[in-house]
Amino acid sequence: MTADDRYRRNMLYALLLVTVARLWWLASGQTDLYPDEAQYWLWSLHPAFGYYSKPPLVAWLIALTTRGFGESEFAIRLAAPLLHFATAVIVFELGRRLYDARVGAWSAIAYGTLPGVSVSAVIMSTDAPLLFCWAVALYAFLRARETGAWRWWLLAGVAVGFGLLAKYAMVYWLGSALLYLLAFRDERRHLRRFLGTIALALVIYAPNFLWNWRHGFVSYHHTEDNAALAGAGLHPANLLDFLGSQFGVFGPLFFATLIVLIVLSGRALRERRAALLAFFALPTLALMLAESLLSRAEPNWAAPAYLSATVLVVAWLLTCNLRVIIIVSIALHVAAAAVLLELKPLAAAVGYDLPGKYDPLHRLR
């Protein structure tokens, strides 16, 4: 067995362990549906190309899993941990392709245990399918640039199209890819094929656009209204709240490392592969920071940025011989997820009735 095979095997074992633990927790039935999940489940009973506040993919996934496993909280949420497992495997391939299997394995395990992913993997939301489609599109984009083969550009188009059917934030991927191709002279030769990617994505997404057209573009208006709830003017307090929340979504050590990389961008991001990862992370993060200043932004709105940012941070830490930070971060994230999910039962085990306001899952319970 080669070193690459060992890294792949260990990565799969680690991710399987985490995924099985999440499935076991979901099967234990400790929580009811979150209001948004209940809404998505209701949508799944009435298949359509669009719904009031979101594109249709989340409802389609729930319809698929509930038909196979019955109408239960477990079945409704089943796709979330499985999609995050698949996304983490793609993260491994990204890291391996850009660097080596060592970077890929640590990146996949780091991604699979991020605090934001741990939360997203136990609730059914639009983020799980969005991040999976984002990862597939990014890997296809990487391979398309290497080979120039149309099949990779078409795969990217399929992934982006379904990503748009998952969440409109997939459009940030298109913006990041276009910025990258325009930023480097030798990458501009790919623009013609990239236009094919965009065209295919729009064809796949078209049914939702037509549904919105027939319904007064209600989903678009809802998205616009949701982002503008804070009103006009600047909101520095919202900016600080959003910035602070990202230490929780990406993990405190990883997000601090990303800030260091941004500060050192003249050196750390000069290398082309690091620049590619940064182009698929920093524009989305910057856009959400601006959104939080102008209005408001939920902590998970920057989630796609951390897919490529994970590989970027892990690769840099390994290059600097700072693997200990990766290990400590992963351990911290796993411990935090365990406490988050089991805080009330742990309190009950020692005879303490945890008040709802201190239970992070109070609304679910």
FITOR-257160 format. One record per residue (C-alpha): residue number from 1; chain; x, y, z. Coordinates in steps of 0.25 Angstrom, whole numbers. Layout:
N
+-----+-------+-------+-------+-------+
:  nr : kette :    xx :    yy :    zz :
+-----+-------+-------+-------+-------+
: NUM :     A :     X :     Y :     Z :
...
+-----+-------+-------+-------+-------+
% end
This chain:
365
+-----+-------+-------+-------+-------+
:  nr : kette :    xx :    yy :    zz :
+-----+-------+-------+-------+-------+
:   1 :     A :     0 :     0 :     0 :
:   2 :     A :     6 :    13 :    -4 :
:   3 :     A :     6 :    26 :     5 :
:   4 :     A :    -5 :    32 :    -3 :
:   5 :     A :   -14 :    20 :    -1 :
:   6 :     A :   -11 :    20 :    14 :
:   7 :     A :   -15 :    35 :    14 :
:   8 :     A :   -28 :    32 :     6 :
:   9 :     A :   -32 :    20 :    15 :
:  10 :     A :   -29 :    27 :    28 :
:  11 :     A :   -37 :    39 :    23 :
:  12 :     A :   -49 :    30 :    19 :
:  13 :     A :   -49 :    23 :    33 :
:  14 :     A :   -49 :    37 :    40 :
:  15 :     A :   -60 :    42 :    31 :
:  16 :     A :   -68 :    29 :    33 :
:  17 :     A :   -67 :    30 :    48 :
:  18 :     A :   -72 :    44 :    48 :
:  19 :     A :   -83 :    41 :    39 :
:  20 :     A :   -88 :    29 :    46 :
:  21 :     A :   -88 :    37 :    59 :
:  22 :     A :   -97 :    47 :    53 :
:  23 :     A :  -106 :    37 :    47 :
:  24 :     A :  -107 :    30 :    61 :
:  25 :     A :  -110 :    43 :    67 :
:  26 :     A :  -121 :    46 :    57 :
:  27 :     A :  -127 :    32 :    58 :
:  28 :     A :  -128 :    34 :    73 :
:  29 :     A :  -139 :    44 :    71 :
:  30 :     A :  -135 :    55 :    81 :
:  31 :     A :  -140 :    67 :    74 :
:  32 :     A :  -153 :    71 :    66 :
:  33 :     A :  -152 :    78 :    53 :
:  34 :     A :  -147 :    92 :    52 :
:  35 :     A :  -157 :   102 :    46 :
:  36 :     A :  -150 :   103 :    33 :
:  37 :     A :  -149 :    88 :    32 :
:  38 :     A :  -163 :    86 :    34 :
:  39 :     A :  -166 :    96 :    23 :
:  40 :     A :  -157 :    88 :    14 :
:  41 :     A :  -164 :    75 :    17 :
:  42 :     A :  -177 :    81 :    14 :
:  43 :     A :  -172 :    86 :     1 :
:  44 :     A :  -167 :    72 :    -2 :
:  45 :     A :  -181 :    67 :    -1 :
:  46 :     A :  -184 :    76 :   -13 :
:  47 :     A :  -173 :    74 :   -24 :
:  48 :     A :  -171 :    87 :   -32 :
:  49 :     A :  -160 :    95 :   -39 :
:  50 :     A :  -160 :   106 :   -28 :
:  51 :     A :  -165 :   110 :   -15 :
:  52 :     A :  -168 :   123 :    -7 :
:  53 :     A :  -154 :   125 :    -1 :
:  54 :     A :  -144 :   115 :    -7 :
:  55 :     A :  -141 :   107 :   -20 :
:  56 :     A :  -146 :    93 :   -20 :
:  57 :     A :  -135 :    84 :   -18 :
:  58 :     A :  -136 :    83 :    -3 :
:  59 :     A :  -150 :    79 :    -5 :
:  60 :     A :  -147 :    69 :   -15 :
:  61 :     A :  -136 :    62 :    -7 :
:  62 :     A :  -146 :    61 :     5 :
:  63 :     A :  -156 :    55 :    -4 :
:  64 :     A :  -146 :    45 :    -9 :
:  65 :     A :  -141 :    41 :     5 :
:  66 :     A :  -155 :    40 :    12 :
:  67 :     A :  -160 :    31 :     1 :
:  68 :     A :  -149 :    22 :     4 :
:  69 :     A :  -149 :    22 :    19 :
:  70 :     A :  -162 :    27 :    23 :
:  71 :     A :  -168 :    40 :    29 :
:  72 :     A :  -159 :    43 :    41 :
:  73 :     A :  -149 :    53 :    45 :
:  74 :     A :  -137 :    44 :    42 :
:  75 :     A :  -142 :    42 :    28 :
:  76 :     A :  -144 :    56 :    26 :
:  77 :     A :  -130 :    59 :    30 :
:  78 :     A :  -123 :    47 :    24 :
:  79 :     A :  -118 :    54 :    12 :
:  80 :     A :  -110 :    65 :    20 :
:  81 :     A :   -99 :    56 :    27 :
:  82 :     A :   -98 :    48 :    14 :
:  83 :     A :   -96 :    60 :     5 :
:  84 :     A :   -85 :    66 :    15 :
:  85 :     A :   -78 :    52 :    15 :
:  86 :     A :   -78 :    53 :     0 :
:  87 :     A :   -73 :    67 :     0 :
:  88 :     A :   -62 :    64 :     9 :
:  89 :     A :   -57 :    53 :     0 :
:  90 :     A :   -57 :    63 :   -12 :
:  91 :     A :   -49 :    72 :    -3 :
:  92 :     A :   -39 :    61 :    -1 :
:  93 :     A :   -38 :    60 :   -17 :
:  94 :     A :   -36 :    75 :   -18 :
:  95 :     A :   -25 :    75 :    -8 :
:  96 :     A :   -18 :    63 :   -14 :
:  97 :     A :   -19 :    69 :   -28 :
:  98 :     A :   -14 :    83 :   -24 :
:  99 :     A :    -3 :    78 :   -14 :
: 100 :     A :    -2 :    63 :    -9 :
: 101 :     A :   -10 :    53 :    -2 :
: 102 :     A :    -5 :    57 :    12 :
: 103 :     A :   -11 :    71 :     9 :
: 104 :     A :   -24 :    65 :     4 :
: 105 :     A :   -26 :    56 :    15 :
: 106 :     A :   -24 :    66 :    26 :
: 107 :     A :   -33 :    76 :    18 :
: 108 :     A :   -44 :    66 :    17 :
: 109 :     A :   -44 :    62 :    32 :
: 110 :     A :   -43 :    77 :    35 :
: 111 :     A :   -55 :    80 :    26 :
: 112 :     A :   -63 :    69 :    31 :
: 113 :     A :   -62 :    73 :    46 :
: 114 :     A :   -63 :    88 :    44 :
: 115 :     A :   -73 :    94 :    54 :
: 116 :     A :   -82 :   100 :    43 :
: 117 :     A :   -82 :    86 :    36 :
: 118 :     A :   -85 :    79 :    49 :
: 119 :     A :   -98 :    87 :    51 :
: 120 :     A :  -102 :    87 :    36 :
: 121 :     A :  -100 :    71 :    36 :
: 122 :     A :  -111 :    69 :    46 :
: 123 :     A :  -122 :    78 :    40 :
: 124 :     A :  -127 :    78 :    26 :
: 125 :     A :  -125 :    91 :    20 :
: 126 :     A :  -120 :    97 :     6 :
: 127 :     A :  -106 :    98 :    11 :
: 128 :     A :  -103 :    83 :    10 :
: 129 :     A :  -107 :    81 :    -5 :
: 130 :     A :  -100 :    95 :    -8 :
: 131 :     A :   -87 :    91 :    -3 :
: 132 :     A :   -87 :    78 :   -10 :
: 133 :     A :   -90 :    85 :   -23 :
: 134 :     A :   -80 :    95 :   -20 :
: 135 :     A :   -69 :    85 :   -18 :
: 136 :     A :   -72 :    77 :   -30 :
: 137 :     A :   -72 :    89 :   -39 :
: 138 :     A :   -59 :    94 :   -33 :
: 139 :     A :   -52 :    80 :   -35 :
: 140 :     A :   -58 :    80 :   -49 :
: 141 :     A :   -53 :    94 :   -52 :
: 142 :     A :   -39 :    89 :   -47 :
: 143 :     A :   -39 :    77 :   -56 :
: 144 :     A :   -44 :    85 :   -68 :
: 145 :     A :   -33 :    95 :   -67 :
: 146 :     A :   -23 :    84 :   -66 :
: 147 :     A :   -28 :    76 :   -78 :
: 148 :     A :   -37 :    86 :   -86 :
: 149 :     A :   -46 :    74 :   -88 :
: 150 :     A :   -61 :    78 :   -90 :
: 151 :     A :   -66 :    67 :   -81 :
: 152 :     A :   -60 :    74 :   -69 :
: 153 :     A :   -66 :    88 :   -73 :
: 154 :     A :   -79 :    81 :   -75 :
: 155 :     A :   -79 :    74 :   -62 :
: 156 :     A :   -76 :    88 :   -55 :
: 157 :     A :   -88 :    93 :   -63 :
: 158 :     A :   -97 :    82 :   -57 :
: 159 :     A :   -92 :    84 :   -43 :
: 160 :     A :   -94 :    99 :   -44 :
: 161 :     A :  -108 :    97 :   -50 :
: 162 :     A :  -112 :    88 :   -38 :
: 163 :     A :  -105 :    97 :   -29 :
: 164 :     A :  -114 :   109 :   -33 :
: 165 :     A :  -126 :    99 :   -31 :
: 166 :     A :  -121 :    97 :   -17 :
: 167 :     A :  -118 :   112 :   -13 :
: 168 :     A :  -116 :   124 :   -21 :
: 169 :     A :  -103 :   127 :   -14 :
: 170 :     A :   -97 :   117 :   -24 :
: 171 :     A :   -96 :   129 :   -33 :
: 172 :     A :   -84 :   133 :   -24 :
: 173 :     A :   -77 :   121 :   -30 :
: 174 :     A :   -79 :   127 :   -44 :
: 175 :     A :   -73 :   140 :   -40 :
: 176 :     A :   -61 :   134 :   -33 :
: 177 :     A :   -58 :   126 :   -46 :
: 178 :     A :   -59 :   138 :   -55 :
: 179 :     A :   -51 :   146 :   -46 :
: 180 :     A :   -40 :   136 :   -46 :
: 181 :     A :   -40 :   134 :   -61 :
: 182 :     A :   -39 :   149 :   -64 :
: 183 :     A :   -28 :   151 :   -53 :
: 184 :     A :   -18 :   143 :   -60 :
: 185 :     A :   -14 :   145 :   -75 :
: 186 :     A :   -11 :   130 :   -77 :
: 187 :     A :   -25 :   126 :   -71 :
: 188 :     A :   -33 :   135 :   -81 :
: 189 :     A :   -31 :   124 :   -92 :
: 190 :     A :   -42 :   116 :   -84 :
: 191 :     A :   -52 :   127 :   -85 :
: 192 :     A :   -59 :   121 :   -97 :
: 193 :     A :   -61 :   108 :   -91 :
: 194 :     A :   -65 :   114 :   -78 :
: 195 :     A :   -77 :   121 :   -85 :
: 196 :     A :   -81 :   107 :   -89 :
: 197 :     A :   -81 :   104 :   -74 :
: 198 :     A :   -90 :   116 :   -71 :
: 199 :     A :  -100 :   113 :   -82 :
: 200 :     A :  -102 :    98 :   -78 :
: 201 :     A :  -104 :   103 :   -63 :
: 202 :     A :  -114 :   113 :   -68 :
: 203 :     A :  -122 :   102 :   -76 :
: 204 :     A :  -122 :    93 :   -63 :
: 205 :     A :  -127 :   105 :   -55 :
: 206 :     A :  -137 :   110 :   -65 :
: 207 :     A :  -149 :   103 :   -59 :
: 208 :     A :  -148 :   110 :   -46 :
: 209 :     A :  -146 :   123 :   -53 :
: 210 :     A :  -159 :   120 :   -61 :
: 211 :     A :  -166 :   117 :   -48 :
: 212 :     A :  -162 :   130 :   -42 :
: 213 :     A :  -167 :   137 :   -54 :
: 214 :     A :  -181 :   131 :   -53 :
: 215 :     A :  -181 :   134 :   -38 :
: 216 :     A :  -176 :   149 :   -38 :
: 217 :     A :  -162 :   145 :   -35 :
: 218 :     A :  -166 :   143 :   -21 :
: 219 :     A :  -153 :   135 :   -17 :
: 220 :     A :  -144 :   146 :   -22 :
: 221 :     A :  -152 :   157 :   -15 :
: 222 :     A :  -152 :   148 :    -2 :
: 223 :     A :  -137 :   147 :    -3 :
: 224 :     A :  -136 :   162 :    -5 :
: 225 :     A :  -145 :   165 :     7 :
: 226 :     A :  -137 :   155 :    16 :
: 227 :     A :  -124 :   162 :    13 :
: 228 :     A :  -130 :   176 :    15 :
: 229 :     A :  -137 :   174 :    29 :
: 230 :     A :  -127 :   183 :    36 :
: 231 :     A :  -132 :   195 :    28 :
: 232 :     A :  -124 :   206 :    21 :
: 233 :     A :  -110 :   212 :    26 :
: 234 :     A :   -98 :   205 :    31 :
: 235 :     A :   -98 :   195 :    43 :
: 236 :     A :   -84 :   193 :    49 :
: 237 :     A :   -90 :   185 :    60 :
: 238 :     A :   -96 :   175 :    50 :
: 239 :     A :   -82 :   174 :    43 :
: 240 :     A :   -75 :   171 :    57 :
: 241 :     A :   -86 :   161 :    60 :
: 242 :     A :   -84 :   154 :    47 :
: 243 :     A :   -69 :   155 :    47 :
: 244 :     A :   -69 :   148 :    61 :
: 245 :     A :   -78 :   138 :    57 :
: 246 :     A :   -69 :   133 :    46 :
: 247 :     A :   -59 :   128 :    57 :
: 248 :     A :   -70 :   119 :    61 :
: 249 :     A :   -74 :   114 :    47 :
: 250 :     A :   -59 :   112 :    42 :
: 251 :     A :   -53 :   109 :    56 :
: 252 :     A :   -45 :   119 :    64 :
: 253 :     A :   -31 :   115 :    60 :
: 254 :     A :   -35 :   112 :    45 :
: 255 :     A :   -41 :   126 :    44 :
: 256 :     A :   -30 :   133 :    51 :
: 257 :     A :   -20 :   126 :    41 :
: 258 :     A :   -28 :   130 :    29 :
: 259 :     A :   -27 :   145 :    34 :
: 260 :     A :   -12 :   143 :    35 :
: 261 :     A :   -12 :   138 :    21 :
: 262 :     A :   -20 :   150 :    16 :
: 263 :     A :   -10 :   159 :    23 :
: 264 :     A :     1 :   152 :    17 :
: 265 :     A :    -6 :   151 :     4 :
: 266 :     A :     6 :   157 :    -4 :
: 267 :     A :    14 :   144 :    -1 :
: 268 :     A :     5 :   133 :     4 :
: 269 :     A :    -5 :   135 :    -8 :
: 270 :     A :     5 :   138 :   -19 :
: 271 :     A :     6 :   123 :   -23 :
: 272 :     A :    -4 :   120 :   -33 :
: 273 :     A :   -11 :   108 :   -26 :
: 274 :     A :   -12 :   116 :   -14 :
: 275 :     A :   -18 :   128 :   -22 :
: 276 :     A :   -28 :   118 :   -28 :
: 277 :     A :   -33 :   114 :   -15 :
: 278 :     A :   -33 :   128 :   -10 :
: 279 :     A :   -42 :   133 :   -22 :
: 280 :     A :   -53 :   123 :   -18 :
: 281 :     A :   -52 :   127 :    -3 :
: 282 :     A :   -49 :   142 :    -1 :
: 283 :     A :   -59 :   149 :   -11 :
: 284 :     A :   -71 :   141 :    -4 :
: 285 :     A :   -66 :   145 :    10 :
: 286 :     A :   -63 :   159 :     6 :
: 287 :     A :   -77 :   160 :     0 :
: 288 :     A :   -84 :   155 :    13 :
: 289 :     A :   -75 :   165 :    21 :
: 290 :     A :   -80 :   176 :    12 :
: 291 :     A :   -95 :   171 :    13 :
: 292 :     A :   -94 :   170 :    28 :
: 293 :     A :   -89 :   185 :    29 :
: 294 :     A :  -100 :   190 :    19 :
: 295 :     A :  -111 :   181 :    25 :
: 296 :     A :  -109 :   168 :    32 :
: 297 :     A :  -103 :   154 :    29 :
: 298 :     A :  -106 :   141 :    35 :
: 299 :     A :   -94 :   133 :    40 :
: 300 :     A :   -96 :   122 :    30 :
: 301 :     A :   -96 :   131 :    18 :
: 302 :     A :   -81 :   130 :    16 :
: 303 :     A :   -81 :   115 :    17 :
: 304 :     A :   -77 :   113 :     3 :
: 305 :     A :   -64 :   121 :     5 :
: 306 :     A :   -59 :   111 :    15 :
: 307 :     A :   -59 :    99 :     5 :
: 308 :     A :   -46 :   104 :    -2 :
: 309 :     A :   -42 :   112 :    10 :
: 310 :     A :   -40 :    99 :    17 :
: 311 :     A :   -30 :    93 :     7 :
: 312 :     A :   -23 :   107 :     7 :
: 313 :     A :   -21 :   108 :    22 :
: 314 :     A :   -17 :    93 :    24 :
: 315 :     A :    -7 :    93 :    12 :
: 316 :     A :    -1 :   106 :    18 :
: 317 :     A :     0 :   100 :    32 :
: 318 :     A :     6 :    87 :    27 :
: 319 :     A :    16 :    95 :    19 :
: 320 :     A :    20 :   103 :    32 :
: 321 :     A :    21 :    90 :    40 :
: 322 :     A :     9 :    94 :    48 :
: 323 :     A :     1 :    81 :    48 :
: 324 :     A :    -1 :    82 :    62 :
: 325 :     A :   -11 :    94 :    60 :
: 326 :     A :   -19 :    85 :    50 :
: 327 :     A :   -19 :    74 :    60 :
: 328 :     A :   -23 :    83 :    72 :
: 329 :     A :   -34 :    90 :    63 :
: 330 :     A :   -40 :    77 :    59 :
: 331 :     A :   -40 :    72 :    73 :
: 332 :     A :   -46 :    85 :    78 :
: 333 :     A :   -57 :    84 :    67 :
: 334 :     A :   -61 :    70 :    70 :
: 335 :     A :   -62 :    73 :    85 :
: 336 :     A :   -70 :    85 :    83 :
: 337 :     A :   -80 :    78 :    74 :
: 338 :     A :   -81 :    67 :    84 :
: 339 :     A :   -84 :    77 :    95 :
: 340 :     A :   -94 :    84 :    86 :
: 341 :     A :  -102 :    72 :    83 :
: 342 :     A :  -102 :    66 :    96 :
: 343 :     A :  -102 :    78 :   106 :
: 344 :     A :  -116 :    76 :   111 :
: 345 :     A :  -114 :    61 :   113 :
: 346 :     A :  -101 :    63 :   120 :
: 347 :     A :  -107 :    73 :   129 :
: 348 :     A :  -118 :    64 :   132 :
: 349 :     A :  -108 :    52 :   135 :
: 350 :     A :  -103 :    61 :   147 :
: 351 :     A :  -117 :    65 :   152 :
: 352 :     A :  -117 :    78 :   146 :
: 353 :     A :  -129 :    83 :   138 :
: 354 :     A :  -123 :    92 :   127 :
: 355 :     A :  -131 :   105 :   125 :
: 356 :     A :  -136 :   106 :   110 :
: 357 :     A :  -128 :   119 :   108 :
: 358 :     A :  -115 :   112 :   111 :
: 359 :     A :  -118 :   100 :   102 :
: 360 :     A :  -113 :   102 :    87 :
: 361 :     A :  -123 :    92 :    82 :
: 362 :     A :  -135 :    98 :    90 :
: 363 :     A :  -143 :   101 :    78 :
: 364 :     A :  -141 :    88 :    72 :
: 365 :     A :  -145 :    80 :    85 :
+-----+-------+-------+-------+-------+
% end
